[in-house]
Amino acid sequence: VTATDRDEGPNAEVKYSFFKIPEKFNKTFKMDPESGEIVIIENLNFEEHEFYELVVQARDAGGLSSHSKVL
């Protein structure tokens, strides 16, 4: 995922994290807080889950944040 901030300096730096990730997915996905890259670390089981829905948070150093769903 990617987010941008029009501020300058430290307030323009964006960190990424999962927001309210279901515990059952916590060991399935990993997110790089600097790049926003989501990595699958366990096999996905589409018989168990037809789709996977994650909520990602982007937060700047000033404390402002935004959320987005990733399916």
PDB file with SEQRES, HELIX, SHEET and CRYST1 records, atoms N, CA, C and O in Angstrom:
SEQRES   1 A   71  VAL THR ALA THR ASP ARG ASP GLU GLY PRO ASN ALA GLU          
SEQRES   2 A   71  VAL LYS TYR SER PHE PHE LYS ILE PRO GLU LYS PHE ASN          
SEQRES   3 A   71  LYS THR PHE LYS MET ASP PRO GLU SER GLY GLU ILE VAL          
SEQRES   4 A   71  ILE ILE GLU ASN LEU ASN PHE GLU GLU HIS GLU PHE TYR          
SEQRES   5 A   71  GLU LEU VAL VAL GLN ALA ARG ASP ALA GLY GLY LEU SER          
SEQRES   6 A   71  SER HIS SER LYS VAL LEU                                      
HELIX    1 AA1 GLY A    9  ALA A   12  5                                   4    
HELIX    2 AA2 GLU A   23  PHE A   25  5                                   3    
SHEET    1 AA1 3 VAL A  14  PHE A  18  0                                        
SHEET    2 AA1 3 LEU A  54  ASP A  60 -1                                        
SHEET    3 AA1 3 SER A  65  VAL A  70 -1                                        
SHEET    1 AA2 2 PHE A  29  MET A  31  0                                        
SHEET    2 AA2 2 ILE A  38  ILE A  40 -1                                        
CRYST1    1.000    1.000    1.000  90.00  90.00  90.00 P 1           1          
ATOM      1  N   VAL A   1       0.847  -1.167   0.000  1.00  0.00           N  
ATOM      2  CA  VAL A   1       0.000   0.000   0.000  1.00  0.00           C  
ATOM      3  C   VAL A   1       0.894   1.231   0.000  1.00  0.00           C  
ATOM      4  O   VAL A   1       2.061   1.170   0.385  1.00  0.00           O  
ATOM      5  N   THR A   2       0.325   2.350  -0.439  1.00  0.00           N  
ATOM      6  CA  THR A   2       1.068   3.591  -0.478  1.00  0.00           C  
ATOM      7  C   THR A   2       0.179   4.740  -0.039  1.00  0.00           C  
ATOM      8  O   THR A   2      -0.980   4.835  -0.443  1.00  0.00           O  
ATOM      9  N   ALA A   3       0.731   5.607   0.790  1.00  0.00           N  
ATOM     10  CA  ALA A   3       0.042   6.829   1.193  1.00  0.00           C  
ATOM     11  C   ALA A   3       1.038   7.976   1.090  1.00  0.00           C  
ATOM     12  O   ALA A   3       2.240   7.776   1.265  1.00  0.00           O  
ATOM     13  N   THR A   4       0.548   9.158   0.811  1.00  0.00           N  
ATOM     14  CA  THR A   4       1.403  10.328   0.742  1.00  0.00           C  
ATOM     15  C   THR A   4       0.878  11.400   1.686  1.00  0.00           C  
ATOM     16  O   THR A   4      -0.311  11.444   2.003  1.00  0.00           O  
ATOM     17  N   ASP A   5       1.779  12.252   2.124  1.00  0.00           N  
ATOM     18  CA  ASP A   5       1.438  13.348   3.028  1.00  0.00           C  
ATOM     19  C   ASP A   5       2.099  14.608   2.483  1.00  0.00           C  
ATOM     20  O   ASP A   5       3.299  14.600   2.211  1.00  0.00           O  
ATOM     21  N   ARG A   6       1.353  15.670   2.321  1.00  0.00           N  
ATOM     22  CA  ARG A   6       1.893  16.897   1.735  1.00  0.00           C  
ATOM     23  C   ARG A   6       2.663  17.757   2.732  1.00  0.00           C  
ATOM     24  O   ARG A   6       3.211  18.791   2.349  1.00  0.00           O  
ATOM     25  N   ASP A   7       2.716  17.357   3.994  1.00  0.00           N  
ATOM     26  CA  ASP A   7       3.507  18.104   4.970  1.00  0.00           C  
ATOM     27  C   ASP A   7       4.987  18.011   4.606  1.00  0.00           C  
ATOM     28  O   ASP A   7       5.388  17.265   3.713  1.00  0.00           O  
ATOM     29  N   GLU A   8       5.785  18.801   5.334  1.00  0.00           N  
ATOM     30  CA  GLU A   8       7.230  18.748   5.150  1.00  0.00           C  
ATOM     31  C   GLU A   8       7.880  18.226   6.422  1.00  0.00           C  
ATOM     32  O   GLU A   8       7.286  18.286   7.498  1.00  0.00           O  
ATOM     33  N   GLY A   9       9.092  17.719   6.299  1.00  0.00           N  
ATOM     34  CA  GLY A   9       9.839  17.250   7.455  1.00  0.00           C  
ATOM     35  C   GLY A   9       9.262  15.967   8.029  1.00  0.00           C  
ATOM     36  O   GLY A   9       8.693  15.149   7.306  1.00  0.00           O  
ATOM     37  N   PRO A  10       9.416  15.797   9.353  1.00  0.00           N  
ATOM     38  CA  PRO A  10       8.973  14.547   9.995  1.00  0.00           C  
ATOM     39  C   PRO A  10       7.471  14.276   9.844  1.00  0.00           C  
ATOM     40  O   PRO A  10       7.059  13.116   9.811  1.00  0.00           O  
ATOM     41  N   ASN A  11       6.661  15.314   9.754  1.00  0.00           N  
ATOM     42  CA  ASN A  11       5.214  15.101   9.608  1.00  0.00           C  
ATOM     43  C   ASN A  11       4.840  14.514   8.252  1.00  0.00           C  
ATOM     44  O   ASN A  11       3.709  14.068   8.061  1.00  0.00           O  
ATOM     45  N   ALA A  12       5.775  14.510   7.313  1.00  0.00           N  
ATOM     46  CA  ALA A  12       5.510  13.919   6.001  1.00  0.00           C  
ATOM     47  C   ALA A  12       5.853  12.433   5.967  1.00  0.00           C  
ATOM     48  O   ALA A  12       5.525  11.746   5.000  1.00  0.00           O  
ATOM     49  N   GLU A  13       6.512  11.929   7.014  1.00  0.00           N  
ATOM     50  CA  GLU A  13       6.893  10.518   7.054  1.00  0.00           C  
ATOM     51  C   GLU A  13       5.686   9.679   7.458  1.00  0.00           C  
ATOM     52  O   GLU A  13       5.046   9.936   8.478  1.00  0.00           O  
ATOM     53  N   VAL A  14       5.387   8.677   6.643  1.00  0.00           N  
ATOM     54  CA  VAL A  14       4.216   7.827   6.868  1.00  0.00           C  
ATOM     55  C   VAL A  14       4.675   6.439   7.303  1.00  0.00           C  
ATOM     56  O   VAL A  14       5.578   5.855   6.703  1.00  0.00           O  
ATOM     57  N   LYS A  15       4.049   5.922   8.344  1.00  0.00           N  
ATOM     58  CA  LYS A  15       4.292   4.549   8.821  1.00  0.00           C  
ATOM     59  C   LYS A  15       3.006   3.744   8.613  1.00  0.00           C  
ATOM     60  O   LYS A  15       1.902   4.275   8.739  1.00  0.00           O  
ATOM     61  N   TYR A  16       3.163   2.484   8.301  1.00  0.00           N  
ATOM     62  CA  TYR A  16       2.029   1.616   7.987  1.00  0.00           C  
ATOM     63  C   TYR A  16       1.884   0.514   9.031  1.00  0.00           C  
ATOM     64  O   TYR A  16       2.867   0.039   9.600  1.00  0.00           O  
ATOM     65  N   SER A  17       0.640   0.121   9.266  1.00  0.00           N  
ATOM     66  CA  SER A  17       0.374  -1.000  10.174  1.00  0.00           C  
ATOM     67  C   SER A  17      -1.004  -1.561   9.860  1.00  0.00           C  
ATOM     68  O   SER A  17      -1.829  -0.908   9.222  1.00  0.00           O  
ATOM     69  N   PHE A  18      -1.235  -2.785  10.323  1.00  0.00           N  
ATOM     70  CA  PHE A  18      -2.582  -3.337  10.240  1.00  0.00           C  
ATOM     71  C   PHE A  18      -3.418  -2.698  11.336  1.00  0.00           C  
ATOM     72  O   PHE A  18      -2.907  -2.384  12.411  1.00  0.00           O  
ATOM     73  N   PHE A  19      -4.686  -2.508  11.069  1.00  0.00           N  
ATOM     74  CA  PHE A  19      -5.609  -1.910  12.024  1.00  0.00           C  
ATOM     75  C   PHE A  19      -6.716  -2.919  12.278  1.00  0.00           C  
ATOM     76  O   PHE A  19      -7.449  -3.287  11.360  1.00  0.00           O  
ATOM     77  N   LYS A  20      -6.838  -3.361  13.507  1.00  0.00           N  
ATOM     78  CA  LYS A  20      -7.857  -4.346  13.878  1.00  0.00           C  
ATOM     79  C   LYS A  20      -7.798  -5.591  12.999  1.00  0.00           C  
ATOM     80  O   LYS A  20      -8.819  -6.026  12.465  1.00  0.00           O  
ATOM     81  N   ILE A  21      -6.625  -6.156  12.851  1.00  0.00           N  
ATOM     82  CA  ILE A  21      -6.479  -7.376  12.051  1.00  0.00           C  
ATOM     83  C   ILE A  21      -7.041  -8.547  12.858  1.00  0.00           C  
ATOM     84  O   ILE A  21      -6.743  -8.679  14.045  1.00  0.00           O  
ATOM     85  N   PRO A  22      -7.854  -9.399  12.219  1.00  0.00           N  
ATOM     86  CA  PRO A  22      -8.355 -10.580  12.937  1.00  0.00           C  
ATOM     87  C   PRO A  22      -7.179 -11.444  13.397  1.00  0.00           C  
ATOM     88  O   PRO A  22      -6.215 -11.637  12.656  1.00  0.00           O  
ATOM     89  N   GLU A  23      -7.267 -11.953  14.609  1.00  0.00           N  
ATOM     90  CA  GLU A  23      -6.171 -12.747  15.181  1.00  0.00           C  
ATOM     91  C   GLU A  23      -5.795 -13.924  14.284  1.00  0.00           C  
ATOM     92  O   GLU A  23      -4.623 -14.291  14.197  1.00  0.00           O  
ATOM     93  N   LYS A  24      -6.785 -14.514  13.619  1.00  0.00           N  
ATOM     94  CA  LYS A  24      -6.496 -15.668  12.756  1.00  0.00           C  
ATOM     95  C   LYS A  24      -5.638 -15.287  11.547  1.00  0.00           C  
ATOM     96  O   LYS A  24      -5.006 -16.155  10.947  1.00  0.00           O  
ATOM     97  N   PHE A  25      -5.607 -13.988  11.178  1.00  0.00           N  
ATOM     98  CA  PHE A  25      -4.783 -13.539  10.055  1.00  0.00           C  
ATOM     99  C   PHE A  25      -3.437 -12.988  10.513  1.00  0.00           C  
ATOM    100  O   PHE A  25      -2.566 -12.718   9.686  1.00  0.00           O  
ATOM    101  N   ASN A  26      -3.260 -12.821  11.807  1.00  0.00           N  
ATOM    102  CA  ASN A  26      -2.052 -12.202  12.349  1.00  0.00           C  
ATOM    103  C   ASN A  26      -0.791 -12.977  11.990  1.00  0.00           C  
ATOM    104  O   ASN A  26       0.279 -12.388  11.836  1.00  0.00           O  
ATOM    105  N   LYS A  27      -0.910 -14.297  11.856  1.00  0.00           N  
ATOM    106  CA  LYS A  27       0.242 -15.122  11.496  1.00  0.00           C  
ATOM    107  C   LYS A  27       0.297 -15.406   9.995  1.00  0.00           C  
ATOM    108  O   LYS A  27       1.216 -16.075   9.523  1.00  0.00           O  
ATOM    109  N   THR A  28      -0.675 -14.905   9.250  1.00  0.00           N  
ATOM    110  CA  THR A  28      -0.737 -15.147   7.820  1.00  0.00           C  
ATOM    111  C   THR A  28      -0.100 -14.019   7.021  1.00  0.00           C  
ATOM    112  O   THR A  28       0.490 -14.255   5.966  1.00  0.00           O  
ATOM    113  N   PHE A  29      -0.220 -12.793   7.524  1.00  0.00           N  
ATOM    114  CA  PHE A  29       0.271 -11.617   6.806  1.00  0.00           C  
ATOM    115  C   PHE A  29       1.229 -10.820   7.673  1.00  0.00           C  
ATOM    116  O   PHE A  29       1.094 -10.774   8.896  1.00  0.00           O  
ATOM    117  N   LYS A  30       2.197 -10.194   7.021  1.00  0.00           N  
ATOM    118  CA  LYS A  30       3.144  -9.316   7.697  1.00  0.00           C  
ATOM    119  C   LYS A  30       3.243  -8.034   6.875  1.00  0.00           C  
ATOM    120  O   LYS A  30       3.200  -8.076   5.645  1.00  0.00           O  
ATOM    121  N   MET A  31       3.376  -6.900   7.554  1.00  0.00           N  
ATOM    122  CA  MET A  31       3.479  -5.629   6.850  1.00  0.00           C  
ATOM    123  C   MET A  31       4.770  -4.914   7.235  1.00  0.00           C  
ATOM    124  O   MET A  31       5.134  -4.849   8.409  1.00  0.00           O  
ATOM    125  N   ASP A  32       5.452  -4.382   6.229  1.00  0.00           N  
ATOM    126  CA  ASP A  32       6.638  -3.562   6.476  1.00  0.00           C  
ATOM    127  C   ASP A  32       6.167  -2.160   6.848  1.00  0.00           C  
ATOM    128  O   ASP A  32       5.519  -1.503   6.032  1.00  0.00           O  
ATOM    129  N   PRO A  33       6.474  -1.678   8.057  1.00  0.00           N  
ATOM    130  CA  PRO A  33       5.969  -0.382   8.499  1.00  0.00           C  
ATOM    131  C   PRO A  33       6.542   0.794   7.720  1.00  0.00           C  
ATOM    132  O   PRO A  33       5.956   1.877   7.735  1.00  0.00           O  
ATOM    133  N   GLU A  34       7.660   0.612   7.047  1.00  0.00           N  
ATOM    134  CA  GLU A  34       8.287   1.698   6.280  1.00  0.00           C  
ATOM    135  C   GLU A  34       7.763   1.773   4.852  1.00  0.00           C  
ATOM    136  O   GLU A  34       7.461   2.859   4.358  1.00  0.00           O  
ATOM    137  N   SER A  35       7.652   0.623   4.183  1.00  0.00           N  
ATOM    138  CA  SER A  35       7.277   0.610   2.761  1.00  0.00           C  
ATOM    139  C   SER A  35       5.792   0.366   2.515  1.00  0.00           C  
ATOM    140  O   SER A  35       5.273   0.712   1.453  1.00  0.00           O  
ATOM    141  N   GLY A  36       5.106  -0.229   3.491  1.00  0.00           N  
ATOM    142  CA  GLY A  36       3.706  -0.585   3.292  1.00  0.00           C  
ATOM    143  C   GLY A  36       3.517  -1.904   2.562  1.00  0.00           C  
ATOM    144  O   GLY A  36       2.391  -2.277   2.232  1.00  0.00           O  
ATOM    145  N   GLU A  37       4.608  -2.611   2.309  1.00  0.00           N  
ATOM    146  CA  GLU A  37       4.525  -3.897   1.607  1.00  0.00           C  
ATOM    147  C   GLU A  37       3.886  -4.948   2.509  1.00  0.00           C  
ATOM    148  O   GLU A  37       4.264  -5.106   3.670  1.00  0.00           O  
ATOM    149  N   ILE A  38       2.909  -5.664   1.952  1.00  0.00           N  
ATOM    150  CA  ILE A  38       2.246  -6.760   2.662  1.00  0.00           C  
ATOM    151  C   ILE A  38       2.794  -8.067   2.113  1.00  0.00           C  
ATOM    152  O   ILE A  38       2.821  -8.280   0.901  1.00  0.00           O  
ATOM    153  N   VAL A  39       3.230  -8.941   3.016  1.00  0.00           N  
ATOM    154  CA  VAL A  39       3.818 -10.224   2.636  1.00  0.00           C  
ATOM    155  C   VAL A  39       2.964 -11.340   3.216  1.00  0.00           C  
ATOM    156  O   VAL A  39       2.529 -11.267   4.365  1.00  0.00           O  
ATOM    157  N   ILE A  40       2.729 -12.368   2.418  1.00  0.00           N  
ATOM    158  CA  ILE A  40       2.016 -13.562   2.881  1.00  0.00           C  
ATOM    159  C   ILE A  40       3.059 -14.504   3.473  1.00  0.00           C  
ATOM    160  O   ILE A  40       4.003 -14.897   2.787  1.00  0.00           O  
ATOM    161  N   ILE A  41       2.891 -14.869   4.746  1.00  0.00           N  
ATOM    162  CA  ILE A  41       3.893 -15.711   5.407  1.00  0.00           C  
ATOM    163  C   ILE A  41       3.379 -17.127   5.680  1.00  0.00           C  
ATOM    164  O   ILE A  41       4.141 -17.979   6.136  1.00  0.00           O  
ATOM    165  N   GLU A  42       2.114 -17.385   5.411  1.00  0.00           N  
ATOM    166  CA  GLU A  42       1.539 -18.734   5.496  1.00  0.00           C  
ATOM    167  C   GLU A  42       0.714 -18.973   4.243  1.00  0.00           C  
ATOM    168  O   GLU A  42       0.279 -18.025   3.589  1.00  0.00           O  
ATOM    169  N   ASN A  43       0.501 -20.215   3.915  1.00  0.00           N  
ATOM    170  CA  ASN A  43      -0.342 -20.538   2.770  1.00  0.00           C  
ATOM    171  C   ASN A  43      -1.764 -20.047   3.001  1.00  0.00           C  
ATOM    172  O   ASN A  43      -2.293 -20.135   4.109  1.00  0.00           O  
ATOM    173  N   LEU A  44      -2.377 -19.526   1.936  1.00  0.00           N  
ATOM    174  CA  LEU A  44      -3.776 -19.113   2.015  1.00  0.00           C  
ATOM    175  C   LEU A  44      -4.662 -20.309   1.720  1.00  0.00           C  
ATOM    176  O   LEU A  44      -4.361 -21.107   0.832  1.00  0.00           O  
ATOM    177  N   ASN A  45      -5.751 -20.436   2.462  1.00  0.00           N  
ATOM    178  CA  ASN A  45      -6.677 -21.541   2.287  1.00  0.00           C  
ATOM    179  C   ASN A  45      -8.011 -20.975   1.819  1.00  0.00           C  
ATOM    180  O   ASN A  45      -8.813 -20.501   2.623  1.00  0.00           O  
ATOM    181  N   PHE A  46      -8.241 -21.031   0.504  1.00  0.00           N  
ATOM    182  CA  PHE A  46      -9.456 -20.453  -0.051  1.00  0.00           C  
ATOM    183  C   PHE A  46     -10.684 -21.323   0.188  1.00  0.00           C  
ATOM    184  O   PHE A  46     -11.808 -20.881  -0.050  1.00  0.00           O  
ATOM    185  N   GLU A  47     -10.488 -22.542   0.650  1.00  0.00           N  
ATOM    186  CA  GLU A  47     -11.630 -23.359   1.060  1.00  0.00           C  
ATOM    187  C   GLU A  47     -12.135 -22.892   2.425  1.00  0.00           C  
ATOM    188  O   GLU A  47     -13.326 -22.986   2.722  1.00  0.00           O  
ATOM    189  N   GLU A  48     -11.220 -22.389   3.249  1.00  0.00           N  
ATOM    190  CA  GLU A  48     -11.575 -21.887   4.572  1.00  0.00           C  
ATOM    191  C   GLU A  48     -12.080 -20.441   4.515  1.00  0.00           C  
ATOM    192  O   GLU A  48     -13.026 -20.081   5.215  1.00  0.00           O  
ATOM    193  N   HIS A  49     -11.441 -19.616   3.677  1.00  0.00           N  
ATOM    194  CA  HIS A  49     -11.821 -18.206   3.508  1.00  0.00           C  
ATOM    195  C   HIS A  49     -11.887 -17.910   2.019  1.00  0.00           C  
ATOM    196  O   HIS A  49     -10.895 -18.076   1.309  1.00  0.00           O  
ATOM    197  N   GLU A  50     -13.058 -17.467   1.533  1.00  0.00           N  
ATOM    198  CA  GLU A  50     -13.183 -17.125   0.119  1.00  0.00           C  
ATOM    199  C   GLU A  50     -12.351 -15.906  -0.234  1.00  0.00           C  
ATOM    200  O   GLU A  50     -11.821 -15.805  -1.340  1.00  0.00           O  
ATOM    201  N   PHE A  51     -12.240 -14.976   0.716  1.00  0.00           N  
ATOM    202  CA  PHE A  51     -11.401 -13.806   0.518  1.00  0.00           C  
ATOM    203  C   PHE A  51     -10.849 -13.359   1.866  1.00  0.00           C  
ATOM    204  O   PHE A  51     -11.367 -13.730   2.919  1.00  0.00           O  
ATOM    205  N   TYR A  52      -9.810 -12.574   1.817  1.00  0.00           N  
ATOM    206  CA  TYR A  52      -9.161 -12.051   3.022  1.00  0.00           C  
ATOM    207  C   TYR A  52      -9.314 -10.537   3.014  1.00  0.00           C  
ATOM    208  O   TYR A  52      -8.966  -9.878   2.034  1.00  0.00           O  
ATOM    209  N   GLU A  53      -9.825  -9.995   4.090  1.00  0.00           N  
ATOM    210  CA  GLU A  53     -10.017  -8.552   4.203  1.00  0.00           C  
ATOM    211  C   GLU A  53      -9.166  -8.028   5.360  1.00  0.00           C  
ATOM    212  O   GLU A  53      -9.302  -8.475   6.499  1.00  0.00           O  
ATOM    213  N   LEU A  54      -8.295  -7.084   5.051  1.00  0.00           N  
ATOM    214  CA  LEU A  54      -7.421  -6.471   6.044  1.00  0.00           C  
ATOM    215  C   LEU A  54      -7.661  -4.970   6.031  1.00  0.00           C  
ATOM    216  O   LEU A  54      -7.943  -4.397   4.978  1.00  0.00           O  
ATOM    217  N   VAL A  55      -7.554  -4.335   7.177  1.00  0.00           N  
ATOM    218  CA  VAL A  55      -7.631  -2.881   7.251  1.00  0.00           C  
ATOM    219  C   VAL A  55      -6.230  -2.377   7.572  1.00  0.00           C  
ATOM    220  O   VAL A  55      -5.610  -2.794   8.551  1.00  0.00           O  
ATOM    221  N   VAL A  56      -5.745  -1.471   6.728  1.00  0.00           N  
ATOM    222  CA  VAL A  56      -4.409  -0.924   6.868  1.00  0.00           C  
ATOM    223  C   VAL A  56      -4.517   0.522   7.343  1.00  0.00           C  
ATOM    224  O   VAL A  56      -5.385   1.275   6.902  1.00  0.00           O  
ATOM    225  N   GLN A  57      -3.621   0.890   8.245  1.00  0.00           N  
ATOM    226  CA  GLN A  57      -3.565   2.261   8.737  1.00  0.00           C  
ATOM    227  C   GLN A  57      -2.264   2.909   8.277  1.00  0.00           C  
ATOM    228  O   GLN A  57      -1.194   2.310   8.377  1.00  0.00           O  
ATOM    229  N   ALA A  58      -2.366   4.140   7.771  1.00  0.00           N  
ATOM    230  CA  ALA A  58      -1.199   4.964   7.463  1.00  0.00           C  
ATOM    231  C   ALA A  58      -1.230   6.128   8.443  1.00  0.00           C  
ATOM    232  O   ALA A  58      -2.236   6.829   8.551  1.00  0.00           O  
ATOM    233  N   ARG A  59      -0.121   6.333   9.161  1.00  0.00           N  
ATOM    234  CA  ARG A  59      -0.073   7.378  10.198  1.00  0.00           C  
ATOM    235  C   ARG A  59       1.187   8.217  10.005  1.00  0.00           C  
ATOM    236  O   ARG A  59       2.274   7.687   9.778  1.00  0.00           O  
ATOM    237  N   ASP A  60       1.020   9.551  10.101  1.00  0.00           N  
ATOM    238  CA  ASP A  60       2.183  10.420  10.013  1.00  0.00           C  
ATOM    239  C   ASP A  60       2.721  10.714  11.406  1.00  0.00           C  
ATOM    240  O   ASP A  60       2.103  10.351  12.407  1.00  0.00           O  
ATOM    241  N   ALA A  61       3.877  11.376  11.465  1.00  0.00           N  
ATOM    242  CA  ALA A  61       4.523  11.653  12.755  1.00  0.00           C  
ATOM    243  C   ALA A  61       3.725  12.648  13.590  1.00  0.00           C  
ATOM    244  O   ALA A  61       3.928  12.741  14.800  1.00  0.00           O  
ATOM    245  N   GLY A  62       2.820  13.390  12.957  1.00  0.00           N  
ATOM    246  CA  GLY A  62       1.983  14.330  13.686  1.00  0.00           C  
ATOM    247  C   GLY A  62       0.775  13.679  14.332  1.00  0.00           C  
ATOM    248  O   GLY A  62       0.010  14.354  15.021  1.00  0.00           O  
ATOM    249  N   GLY A  63       0.586  12.379  14.124  1.00  0.00           N  
ATOM    250  CA  GLY A  63      -0.506  11.647  14.749  1.00  0.00           C  
ATOM    251  C   GLY A  63      -1.760  11.522  13.900  1.00  0.00           C  
ATOM    252  O   GLY A  63      -2.731  10.898  14.328  1.00  0.00           O  
ATOM    253  N   LEU A  64      -1.761  12.108  12.692  1.00  0.00           N  
ATOM    254  CA  LEU A  64      -2.921  11.959  11.814  1.00  0.00           C  
ATOM    255  C   LEU A  64      -2.850  10.606  11.116  1.00  0.00           C  
ATOM    256  O   LEU A  64      -1.769  10.130  10.771  1.00  0.00           O  
ATOM    257  N   SER A  65      -4.012   9.993  10.912  1.00  0.00           N  
ATOM    258  CA  SER A  65      -4.021   8.677  10.281  1.00  0.00           C  
ATOM    259  C   SER A  65      -5.203   8.544   9.336  1.00  0.00           C  
ATOM    260  O   SER A  65      -6.166   9.309   9.386  1.00  0.00           O  
ATOM    261  N   SER A  66      -5.091   7.544   8.476  1.00  0.00           N  
ATOM    262  CA  SER A  66      -6.154   7.195   7.541  1.00  0.00           C  
ATOM    263  C   SER A  66      -6.160   5.674   7.415  1.00  0.00           C  
ATOM    264  O   SER A  66      -5.147   5.018   7.658  1.00  0.00           O  
ATOM    265  N   HIS A  67      -7.308   5.124   7.034  1.00  0.00           N  
ATOM    266  CA  HIS A  67      -7.464   3.675   6.931  1.00  0.00           C  
ATOM    267  C   HIS A  67      -7.956   3.305   5.540  1.00  0.00           C  
ATOM    268  O   HIS A  67      -8.615   4.094   4.863  1.00  0.00           O  
ATOM    269  N   SER A  68      -7.618   2.081   5.131  1.00  0.00           N  
ATOM    270  CA  SER A  68      -8.079   1.553   3.856  1.00  0.00           C  
ATOM    271  C   SER A  68      -8.209   0.038   3.966  1.00  0.00           C  
ATOM    272  O   SER A  68      -7.446  -0.617   4.676  1.00  0.00           O  
ATOM    273  N   LYS A  69      -9.189  -0.504   3.250  1.00  0.00           N  
ATOM    274  CA  LYS A  69      -9.350  -1.961   3.206  1.00  0.00           C  
ATOM    275  C   LYS A  69      -8.531  -2.536   2.067  1.00  0.00           C  
ATOM    276  O   LYS A  69      -8.435  -1.955   0.986  1.00  0.00           O  
ATOM    277  N   VAL A  70      -7.947  -3.685   2.334  1.00  0.00           N  
ATOM    278  CA  VAL A  70      -7.231  -4.451   1.328  1.00  0.00           C  
ATOM    279  C   VAL A  70      -7.922  -5.806   1.252  1.00  0.00           C  
ATOM    280  O   VAL A  70      -8.045  -6.504   2.259  1.00  0.00           O  
ATOM    281  N   LEU A  71      -8.369  -6.172   0.067  1.00  0.00           N  
ATOM    282  CA  LEU A  71      -9.022  -7.474  -0.134  1.00  0.00           C  
ATOM    283  C   LEU A  71      -8.110  -8.362  -0.965  1.00  0.00           C  
ATOM    284  O   LEU A  71      -8.459  -9.506  -1.257  1.00  0.00           O  
TER     285      LEU A  71                                                      
END                                                                             
